Amino acid sequence: MSARIALDARITRQLSAGMQAYVRELVARLPSAAPDLDFVTFTEGGNFGWAEHVRLPLAIRASRPALTHYLSQYTPVLMPRPYVVTIHDLIHLLFPQNFKAKVGPYYQTVVRRVAGRAALVITDDARTVADLRRFLGIAPERIRVVPLGVQDVFLQPAVPYRGERRYFLYSGNHREHKDLATLLAAWRALPEGNAADLFMTGADDIGADRFTLADRRVVMLGDVPARELAGYYAGAVALVHPALREGFGLPMLEAMAAGCPVIACADALPSVLEGAALTFPARDVNEASRAMQCVLDDQGLRRKLVNEGRARAAEFTWDRCARETANVYREVLEESSR
């Protein structure tokens, strides 16, 4: 009989857009990626209550799995073993000043315990391995790095969006560690005569009109469906991603797949995308603006970044992510059988 793998596939309001994509894509692709395994998914219940800490572990135990995968750090306190857990990043501990005071203690108690008892911990990027060791005491040999994947829609040809002027693009949420202040300052520092707007996804919680200049403006796009976003990527001068840190940073992978050059804070660019983007030091407005100017002025550089980005992004699909995740399951199952 096939080994049964239980998947905690709850999509709750605690999960970011990238974390939700991870859950959806793995649940959809694992059965094809690992036909030798039998998957059972659990999708009901929120976080931090009876449904998570009592009902879910009882339901998982009743399904008699050989292994459980918790697809985020929001897990029951007590759960059947063996299990693996995915921790995408430790942004909450790297920048505690940007989050509620109760977040740190939750990580240092619940998440530390869950990670410590896991057979293996999965994370998205090699950079997070050091964070897991520093903050949660997880030995590197117990961590497996499995890069995320790009949605198929971004790998398909898209009709480039054409605006009133050329434009740079930011795609992502507006939390403090995204450092949108550096992006806005770098964009405003571009010299006159080489005008380019700045398009940003999400609601206008920054007062976009305050940043309007004589030859350029900030355009807030709101929530943008993936197919429409592919067109914005394809038409942009570049995606600029100023975040101080990312777990993986799916917008950078999406942009590369769609043929959009990427300019990013060096501390946020995923390890697997290094060399395929222009980078600048964290909070460095001058270097960020210089990189933006270079892509505006140098079409040869832009073509180089597009070609390198597309080639790199093609390597990182959700099918690959599913296959590598299944290999982690097999590793744990083999070790458990000894």
Backbone torsions as a table, in degrees:
resi	resn	phi	psi	omega
1	MET	NA	147.5	177.8
2	SER	-68.6	143.4	174.8
3	ALA	-67.4	135.4	-179.0
4	ARG	-91.1	130.5	178.3
5	ILE	-114.3	120.3	175.7
6	ALA	-89.5	133.6	-179.6
7	LEU	-115.1	120.2	171.7
8	ASP	-79.2	92.7	-171.9
9	ALA	-104.8	28.9	177.8
10	ARG	-69.1	134.0	173.2
11	ILE	-110.2	106.7	-174.4
12	THR	-115.3	172.0	-177.6
13	ARG	-71.9	-11.1	175.8
14	GLN	-75.0	-19.7	-175.0
15	LEU	-85.8	132.8	175.6
16	SER	-69.4	171.4	179.1
17	ALA	-59.6	-40.2	178.9
18	GLY	-66.6	-39.0	178.2
19	MET	-66.5	-38.4	177.2
20	GLN	-64.6	-41.2	177.5
21	ALA	-61.0	-40.4	178.5
22	TYR	-58.2	-47.5	179.6
23	VAL	-61.9	-50.7	-177.4
24	ARG	-60.1	-46.2	-174.7
25	GLU	-69.3	-41.9	179.6
26	LEU	-65.5	-44.6	179.5
27	VAL	-59.1	-38.9	-178.6
28	ALA	-72.5	-33.4	-168.7
29	ARG	-103.8	-20.6	-177.4
30	LEU	-59.8	-41.9	-179.6
31	PRO	-58.2	-37.6	177.9
32	SER	-77.2	-36.0	-178.8
33	ALA	-70.6	-27.5	-176.8
34	ALA	-137.1	71.6	-178.9
35	PRO	-65.8	-12.7	178.3
36	ASP	-80.3	-6.4	-178.9
37	LEU	-115.4	155.4	-179.2
38	ASP	-112.6	120.6	-173.8
39	PHE	-107.3	138.2	172.7
40	VAL	-128.8	130.0	-174.7
41	THR	-109.6	148.5	177.5
42	PHE	-124.0	118.9	-171.8
43	THR	-120.1	-6.7	-173.9
44	GLU	-95.7	141.5	172.8
45	GLY	112.1	151.2	178.2
46	GLY	-99.5	-156.7	-178.3
47	ASN	-111.4	150.0	168.3
48	PHE	75.4	12.0	-179.3
49	GLY	-129.0	-165.7	-179.0
50	TRP	-56.0	-42.6	-176.9
51	ALA	-60.7	-37.6	-178.5
52	GLU	-79.1	-44.9	-169.2
53	HIS	-90.2	-15.3	180.0
54	VAL	-123.7	-59.1	-173.8
55	ARG	-62.7	-45.0	-177.3
56	LEU	-63.7	-52.7	179.7
57	PRO	-61.3	-33.1	176.8
58	LEU	-66.7	-41.4	179.4
59	ALA	-66.0	-41.1	178.4
60	ILE	-64.0	-45.3	-179.8
61	ARG	-60.2	-38.7	-179.6
62	ALA	-65.8	-24.8	179.2
63	SER	-80.0	-7.9	175.3
64	ARG	54.6	57.4	179.6
65	PRO	-79.3	154.8	171.2
66	ALA	-80.0	-22.4	-177.5
67	LEU	-160.1	145.4	175.5
68	THR	-119.2	141.4	174.7
69	HIS	-117.4	116.6	172.9
70	TYR	-91.1	116.5	-169.8
71	LEU	-84.2	4.4	171.2
72	SER	-152.0	173.7	-179.6
73	GLN	-79.4	-2.9	179.1
74	TYR	-91.0	94.0	-169.4
75	THR	-130.1	168.3	169.5
76	PRO	-63.1	155.9	175.9
77	VAL	-71.6	-40.8	178.9
78	LEU	-118.3	127.9	-180.0
79	MET	-148.8	158.3	-178.8
80	PRO	-61.7	144.0	175.8
81	ARG	-111.4	154.1	4.4
82	PRO	-81.9	158.7	176.2
83	TYR	-150.4	159.8	168.6
84	VAL	-118.8	155.3	-179.8
85	VAL	-134.7	141.3	174.8
86	THR	-98.2	126.0	172.7
87	ILE	-121.3	105.8	-173.4
88	HIS	-67.3	-39.0	-178.0
89	ASP	-165.6	173.6	175.7
90	LEU	-124.2	43.2	178.7
91	ILE	-55.0	-38.5	-177.6
92	HIS	-62.6	-30.6	179.7
93	LEU	-91.0	-26.9	176.9
94	LEU	-70.8	-33.9	-178.0
95	PHE	-129.4	62.5	-174.6
96	PRO	-61.4	-26.0	-178.8
97	GLN	-65.5	-16.3	-177.5
98	ASN	-94.4	1.0	-174.7
99	PHE	-131.2	167.2	-179.4
100	LYS	-62.4	150.4	-175.1
101	ALA	-61.6	-27.1	-176.8
102	LYS	-76.5	-12.3	-175.7
103	VAL	-67.3	-46.2	-179.3
104	GLY	-56.9	-51.2	177.6
105	PRO	-59.5	-33.5	177.6
106	TYR	-62.3	-44.9	179.3
107	TYR	-66.2	-40.1	-175.4
108	GLN	-75.8	-13.8	177.4
109	THR	-109.9	-71.4	-174.8
110	VAL	-65.5	-53.4	-175.2
111	VAL	-66.8	-40.6	177.5
112	ARG	-59.4	-43.8	-178.8
113	ARG	-67.4	-44.5	-179.3
114	VAL	-61.5	-46.1	-179.3
115	ALA	-66.5	-37.8	-178.9
116	GLY	-66.3	-30.8	-179.1
117	ARG	-91.7	-6.9	-178.0
118	ALA	-70.6	146.8	174.5
119	ALA	-64.3	-43.4	174.0
120	LEU	-147.5	153.9	175.1
121	VAL	-111.6	130.4	177.1
122	ILE	-101.1	136.5	173.3
123	THR	-138.5	168.7	-169.3
124	ASP	-89.1	-28.3	-169.4
125	ASP	-141.3	146.0	-177.0
126	ALA	-60.2	-29.8	-179.3
127	ARG	-60.3	-32.0	-175.6
128	THR	-74.5	-17.1	178.9
129	VAL	-57.8	-45.7	179.3
130	ALA	-64.5	-36.3	178.2
131	ASP	-65.3	-41.4	179.5
132	LEU	-63.3	-37.5	177.5
133	ARG	-70.4	-44.4	-176.5
134	ARG	-65.1	-46.8	-171.7
135	PHE	-93.2	-31.6	-174.3
136	LEU	-118.4	-2.0	176.5
137	GLY	71.0	25.9	-179.0
138	ILE	-87.5	123.4	179.9
139	ALA	-66.1	137.5	-178.6
140	PRO	-54.6	-32.3	-178.9
141	GLU	-69.1	-10.9	177.6
142	ARG	-100.5	10.9	-177.8
143	ILE	-116.8	137.5	175.8
144	ARG	-121.1	128.0	179.9
145	VAL	-93.1	119.3	178.4
146	VAL	-126.2	103.2	-179.9
147	PRO	-61.2	149.6	177.2
148	LEU	-74.9	178.8	-177.1
149	GLY	-124.2	170.3	179.9
150	VAL	-104.8	138.8	177.5
151	GLN	-62.3	146.8	-178.2
152	ASP	-56.9	-33.6	-175.8
153	VAL	-60.3	-29.2	-178.3
154	PHE	-82.9	-13.1	177.3
155	LEU	-89.8	-10.4	-178.9
156	GLN	-93.8	150.5	178.7
157	PRO	-57.1	135.3	-179.8
158	ALA	-124.1	149.1	175.8
159	VAL	-77.4	116.7	-177.8
160	PRO	-63.7	136.7	174.8
161	TYR	-71.6	136.1	177.4
162	ARG	-116.3	114.7	179.6
163	GLY	-95.8	-173.9	177.7
164	GLU	-62.7	-35.8	176.7
165	ARG	-135.7	171.1	169.6
166	ARG	-59.5	158.0	-177.5
167	TYR	-149.1	147.9	165.5
168	PHE	-92.4	159.1	-176.6
169	LEU	-129.2	138.6	165.9
170	TYR	-119.8	129.7	178.1
171	SER	-124.7	121.5	180.0
172	GLY	152.7	-178.4	178.6
173	ASN	-81.8	179.5	-173.2
174	HIS	-114.9	29.1	179.6
175	ARG	-66.7	161.8	-173.2
176	GLU	-58.0	-39.1	-176.1
177	HIS	-72.3	-8.4	174.9
178	LYS	-72.9	-16.3	174.0
179	ASP	54.1	52.3	178.5
180	LEU	-66.7	-20.6	177.7
181	ALA	-61.4	-40.6	178.1
182	THR	-66.5	-41.2	177.8
183	LEU	-59.9	-48.8	-177.7
184	LEU	-64.1	-41.1	179.7
185	ALA	-67.2	-39.9	179.4
186	ALA	-65.7	-40.2	179.2
187	TRP	-66.1	-43.6	179.5
188	ARG	-66.1	-24.8	-178.3
189	ALA	-80.6	-7.9	177.2
190	LEU	-60.9	140.1	-176.8
191	PRO	-68.4	152.8	176.0
192	GLU	-65.3	154.3	178.9
193	GLY	93.7	-7.5	177.3
194	ASN	-130.5	57.5	-167.3
195	ALA	-67.4	140.8	173.5
196	ALA	-153.2	132.3	177.0
197	ASP	-74.7	170.8	174.2
198	LEU	-123.8	113.8	176.8
199	PHE	-96.6	135.8	-179.7
200	MET	-134.1	133.9	174.6
201	THR	-74.8	160.3	177.7
202	GLY	97.8	172.1	-179.5
203	ALA	-72.7	159.3	179.3
204	ASP	-82.4	84.4	176.5
205	ASP	-105.5	12.9	-179.5
206	ILE	-113.5	-7.6	-174.7
207	GLY	71.2	63.9	-172.1
208	ALA	-56.3	-34.1	-178.1
209	ASP	-61.0	-25.6	-179.2
210	ARG	-66.5	-20.2	-174.8
211	PHE	-101.5	2.8	-179.1
212	THR	-66.3	133.4	176.0
213	LEU	-116.1	174.2	-176.3
214	ALA	-61.2	-33.8	-174.1
215	ASP	-116.7	12.3	-178.8
216	ARG	-165.0	162.7	-179.4
217	ARG	-150.8	162.9	173.6
218	VAL	-94.9	131.1	-179.0
219	VAL	-118.2	118.7	177.6
220	MET	-90.8	127.1	-172.5
221	LEU	-95.8	-12.6	-174.5
222	GLY	71.6	-159.6	176.5
223	ASP	-76.1	127.9	-174.2
224	VAL	-118.8	120.1	176.5
225	PRO	-60.2	154.8	-173.6
226	ALA	-57.1	-44.5	-177.4
227	ARG	-64.5	-38.9	177.0
228	GLU	-69.2	-38.5	179.0
229	LEU	-62.4	-35.8	177.7
230	ALA	-58.3	-38.3	177.3
231	GLY	-66.8	-38.8	176.8
232	TYR	-65.5	-41.7	175.7
233	TYR	-58.6	-49.5	-173.9
234	ALA	-62.6	-29.4	-177.4
235	GLY	-93.5	-8.7	-173.7
236	ALA	-77.9	150.9	169.8
237	VAL	-61.5	-43.7	177.0
238	ALA	-169.3	154.6	165.5
239	LEU	-84.6	131.3	175.8
240	VAL	-114.2	121.4	-174.6
241	HIS	-122.3	97.2	-172.5
242	PRO	-89.4	4.0	-172.1
243	ALA	-52.2	143.6	179.2
244	LEU	-71.5	-24.6	178.9
245	ARG	-165.1	150.7	174.2
246	GLU	-137.1	155.2	168.6
247	GLY	-71.6	-50.1	173.6
248	PHE	-138.8	-43.2	179.3
249	GLY	82.3	63.3	-177.8
250	LEU	-55.1	-36.7	179.5
251	PRO	-55.9	-32.8	179.2
252	MET	-67.6	-40.8	176.9
253	LEU	-67.9	-42.0	178.6
254	GLU	-60.8	-45.2	-179.0
255	ALA	-61.1	-46.4	179.3
256	MET	-59.6	-43.5	179.9
257	ALA	-61.1	-34.9	-177.2
258	ALA	-86.5	2.6	177.8
259	GLY	85.4	30.1	-179.5
260	CYS	-111.7	126.0	174.9
261	PRO	-59.7	151.9	-178.9
262	VAL	-121.0	131.3	171.7
263	ILE	-118.9	125.2	-172.4
264	ALA	-145.0	153.3	167.7
265	CYS	-59.3	132.0	-176.4
266	ALA	-59.5	-29.7	-178.6
267	ASP	-79.0	-9.1	-178.8
268	ALA	-104.8	-23.6	-176.2
269	LEU	-65.7	127.1	177.9
270	PRO	-58.4	144.7	-178.8
271	SER	-55.5	-37.2	-176.0
272	VAL	-72.9	-11.1	179.0
273	LEU	-105.3	3.1	-179.8
274	GLU	-60.7	139.1	-178.8
275	GLY	90.9	-10.2	-179.2
276	ALA	-109.7	9.6	-178.4
277	ALA	-143.6	158.7	167.8
278	LEU	-84.1	139.6	-178.4
279	THR	-126.8	160.7	176.5
280	PHE	-142.7	153.3	179.5
281	PRO	-65.1	152.3	-179.3
282	ALA	-55.2	133.5	176.1
283	ARG	65.1	13.2	-177.4
284	ASP	-90.3	94.1	-176.9
285	VAL	-61.6	-43.8	-176.5
286	ASN	-63.0	-44.2	-179.1
287	GLU	-70.7	-35.5	176.7
288	ALA	-64.4	-44.2	179.6
289	SER	-65.5	-38.9	178.0
290	ARG	-61.6	-42.3	178.8
291	ALA	-63.8	-40.8	177.8
292	MET	-62.6	-41.7	179.1
293	GLN	-64.5	-39.4	179.3
294	CYS	-60.1	-43.3	-178.9
295	VAL	-70.8	-33.0	175.6
296	LEU	-63.9	-41.9	-171.4
297	ASP	-87.5	-30.8	-168.6
298	ASP	-110.3	96.5	-179.2
299	GLN	-67.1	-30.9	176.1
300	GLY	-63.7	-42.5	176.7
301	LEU	-63.1	-41.8	-179.7
302	ARG	-61.1	-44.7	179.2
303	ARG	-63.2	-39.4	178.7
304	LYS	-60.8	-46.2	179.6
305	LEU	-64.6	-39.3	178.3
306	VAL	-61.5	-48.2	-176.8
307	ASN	-65.8	-44.9	-179.9
308	GLU	-66.7	-39.3	-180.0
309	GLY	-65.6	-45.2	179.6
310	ARG	-61.0	-43.6	-179.7
311	ALA	-63.2	-41.1	-179.1
312	ARG	-69.7	-44.0	-177.2
313	ALA	-63.3	-33.5	-178.8
314	ALA	-61.6	-20.9	-179.4
315	GLU	-77.5	-20.4	-169.3
316	PHE	-115.7	85.4	179.1
317	THR	-102.8	164.8	175.4
318	TRP	-69.3	-27.5	175.0
319	ASP	-63.2	-42.4	177.2
320	ARG	-62.6	-44.4	178.3
321	CYS	-57.2	-43.3	179.6
322	ALA	-64.4	-42.9	-179.9
323	ARG	-63.2	-44.3	-178.8
324	GLU	-68.4	-33.7	176.3
325	THR	-66.0	-42.5	177.6
326	ALA	-61.4	-33.6	177.2
327	ASN	-65.1	-33.3	175.4
328	VAL	-64.7	-43.2	177.3
329	TYR	-57.5	-47.7	-177.5
330	ARG	-62.1	-37.5	177.8
331	GLU	-60.9	-45.5	-179.3
332	VAL	-67.6	-42.7	-179.8
333	LEU	-62.0	-40.3	179.6
334	GLU	-65.7	-42.7	179.1
335	GLU	-65.1	-37.7	-178.9
336	SER	-68.5	-27.4	-176.5
337	SER	-80.4	-10.5	-177.3
338	ARG	-77.2	NA	NA
